[in-house]
Structure formats: structure tokens, C-alpha cells
Amino acid sequence: MTTAVRPDQPDAVSLLREYMTEMVVRYHRRPALPGEVDAALAELPSDDLTAPSGLLLLAHHGDALAGCAGLRWQPGWAELTRVFVRPEHRGAGGGSALLAAVEERARAAGADRIRLDTRNDLVEARALYARHDYLEIPAYSQGPYAEHWFEKRLR
């Protein structure tokens, strides 16, 4: 089950911090240093993942908070961001369920495609997107961590 929430709600804050902690640790290939996660959260804020500029979905598995995914609305399309499944819920289809939920929300909002960018080291994420018909495309963004770009047509 997924629910749209504001990114400043406690469960969202907790999941977004877990997400960013994993991003920092994987990028640097070492434990996060004091203040590093806070700096990353400030550098790449999620406060626009609420109406009218976007949305943030939280996923639950039973009563447990399992993951999140966000969309940022662009003219005619949506950008996927903050896809995260807690480690204890990985391998059980949570990533696929989150993708299905954001795709449904994007279609309902009139988006004809979803785009995203990701990093080289996030091989599991890239494999997830490829399994769900996201195709690599030329760069559409210039973010500091963007190394691969994907798109999925929704219609």
C-alpha cells in the first residue's frame, strides 16, 4: 500500500534520511561522516515533493514502513526521484510496487512519460528500471551525481 504524504511528516523525514544516508555511504564507500547526511539533504532537498510541484509516496508492507518514491511534475512529464526500499524489505517486490504506484499517479496527472537520472554505483536501481521498461536516453539534466538517464513512455 502506498500513501502520498508531505516530505516534512515524521515517517517521510525518517525514510528520506535513511535514503540519503545510503546514498552518501555508497557514493563515498565509507561510513558517513558527522554532518555529511545533513549537508546532502540540504544540497538535494525534497521539499518540492508535494503539491503542486510533486508528490512523495510512502510504501507500507503490512504495518511496517517499507520505502518511498517521489515525482516532480514537469510540463507533460514527471521526474522520478527518491526511490528507496528499506534493506529488510528488499527482494520482495517493493521496488516494483513503488514504480507501479508512481506510474499510476503520473498517468492520472496527465504525464506521458517518466524520466530519471541515477549514478553508476546504483546498479540495483538501474537493473530495476531496465526490468520495468525504462530505457536509457541522452542526458536531460546536469545534476552533480547524474551519470545515467532513463525514460519510460506511459501511453
N, C-alpha and C positions, 0 to 999 in steps of 0.2 A: 504494500500500500504506500502511496506517495501523497504528500500534503504540501501545498505551497505555503511558505512562511516568509516572514521578513528576515533578512540576514542578521538583524540585531537581536532576535529572540534567542534565549539561552541555548536551546538544542542546536540551532544553526551556528551560533558563535562557537560552541564546542566542536562541532563537526568541521567547520571551516578552519579552526586552529589545528585540528588533527590532520586535515588535508595539507595545510601549509607546512606543518612540521615534517610530514613525509616528503613534500616537495623539496624542502631545504636539505634534509638528510640525504636524499637520493642525489641531489644536484652536487653537493659537496663531498659525498661519500665519506661522511663522518657524522658524529652526533652534532646536533645544533648547538651553537654557542649561545651564551646568555644574550638575550635581546634580538637574536637573529630572526626568530619567527615573527616577533612583533614588527621588526623592520620590513620583513617580506609582506606581512599583512597590510602594512601602511603603503608599501610600494605598489601592491596589486590589490586594491580594496575590492570588496564585494558589495558595497552599499548600494550599487545600482541594480542589484538583482531583486528588484521589487518594482511594482507598477509605478509609473508607466514604462520604465526603461528596461525591465526584465522580470525574471522570476527565479526563485530558488525553491527546489523541491527537496524535501527530506523523505527518505525511504525508511520504512519500518519492516522488520521481519518479526512477526508476532508482536510482542510488546517492546522489542529491542530496537533502538535507533541503529540503522544499518548503513546509511550512506546519504549522499546528496548529489545534486546536479543543478546547474544553473543555465539560464538562457538570457542573452542580451538581445533585445529587439533592434534590428536594422531595417531599413526600408525594403520590405518584401522578403526578408530572410531573417534567420536567427543565428546567433553565435553561441555555441555550446562551451561551457566552462565549468570548472569546479566539480568534475566528475570524480567521485570518491566513494569507495566502499571500504568500511572498516575491515581490517585484516581477518577478524574472526568470522566475517560473513562472505569472504571471497570464495570463489569456486562453486557458489550455489546459485548462480544466475542473477545476482544483484545488479551487476553492471548492465546486463541485457535488459533487465526490468527498468532500470533508470533510463536507458536510451529509449525504450518504448514509450515511457511516460513523457519524456521531453519532446519526442517526435509528435506524440498526440497533442500536446499543448501547443507546439509550434504550428501544426496544421490548423488547429482550431483558431489560432490567432491570425491565420492567413499567410503564414510564411510558406514559400515554395521550396526552400532548401535550408539546411543547417550546415554551417561551416564551423571549423575549429582549428586551432593550432596546438601543437604539442612539441615535446622535446625528444631528442634522440634516446635518452635513457629511460623513457617511459614506454618500454617495449610491450608491456602487457596492455597498456591503453591503446597503442597503435594496433595491436592484434585484435582487440575488442572492436575497434572502429571498422577494421577491414572485414571482420566476420559479419558485420551488420551493414554492409554495402556502402560504407563511406569510402570514397575514392580519393587518392592523393591528387592535389591540384597545385598549381603555381601559388606562390606566396600572395596572400591578400592582406596581410598585416605585417607589422615590423616590430613586434614585441621583442624585448630583450632575450626571451627564452624560446621564441618560436623557431623551430627547426623543421617541422613537418606541418603541412596544411591539408585538411580533409574537407570533403563536401559530400552531402547526401541530398539528392533531389527527393522531395516529399510528394510530388504529384506525378 
